[in-house]
Amino acid sequence: MMRSRERVLQSLEKVYRDVFSFAEKAGDTERMTKLDLDYQRDQLQLEVLLDIRELLTPEQPDQTSSLLEKAQQIRRLTKLRP
């Protein structure tokens, strides 16, 4: 069974909050700034990966789609827009 999107994102947030809290107690503002930027980057990357996972996972257990259809869906998802 796959973990839900919310659970995955909550796990990521918890890890960063714990480390951020440690840096905050130490008064390390430079580390806090870096952690904040790292968290935003990692959250965005993780959301894209979760979107891809959803595209590759059939909604219904008996639903099937070809690999070509899945590849096209991923291409549309990752296509850069101007």
WOURLIN-V203082 format. One record per backbone hydrogen bond with DSSP energy under -1.0 kcal/mol. NH is the residue of the N-H (numbers start at 1). CO is the residue of the C=O. If there is no record, write none. Layout:
NH&CO / NH&CO
This chain:
8&4 / 9&5 / 10&6 / 11&7 / 12&8 / 13&9 / 14&10 / 15&11 / 16&12 / 17&13 / 18&14 / 19&15 / 20&16 / 21&17 / 22&18 / 23&19 / 24&20 / 25&21 / 26&22 / 27&24 / 28&23 / 29&27 / 32&28 / 33&29 / 34&30 / 35&31 / 36&32 / 37&33 / 38&34 / 39&35 / 40&36 / 41&37 / 42&38 / 43&39 / 44&40 / 45&41 / 46&42 / 47&43 / 48&44 / 49&45 / 50&46 / 51&47 / 52&48 / 53&49 / 54&50 / 55&51 / 56&52 / 57&53 / 63&60 / 70&66 / 71&67 / 72&68 / 73&69 / 74&70 / 75&71 / 76&72 / 77&73 / 78&74 / 79&75
